[in-house]
Amino acid sequence: MVLESIDSLWAPWATKPSTRRQYPESVERWRDEAALLMPAALRERPDADRLVDKLMHVINYESGGNPDAVGDGGIGIGLVQDR
């Protein structure tokens, strides 16, 4: 099943306690939307905050929360500098 495959990607973090890291407001404003990107089954897990924090870290590093960010000479765009 696809969901089981997706779930197994997160398995390495499943045994660690859930923590919620705070990022600057420009990044934190995206937290709710970042959580919605996860499949529903993952949002219900006790370590869901930790999984969202992984995406928040990428947003913080790549764009600082600026949805209009452009990097890599114009190749990477948006919050996570997707190509």
C-alpha positions, 0 to 999 in steps of 0.5 A: 500500500502506498500509505505504508510506503510513505509512512516507512519514510518517516520511521527513523524519527518515530521513536524520538520524542516529539518536539516543536522548534520555534522559527522566526515569524516569517517562517512560522506563518507557514507551519499550518500549511506545512502540516497540511502537506503531510498525509492525514495518517502522518498528521495524527502521529505523536511525532507529527510536530517533529515531521513538520519541523523538518519541512520548516527547517527547509523553509527557513534555510532556503527562503527564510519564509519568503514565498517569492524567494529566487535562488540558484541563479533563478532556478530555485523558486519559492519557500523550499526553492523547488526547481 
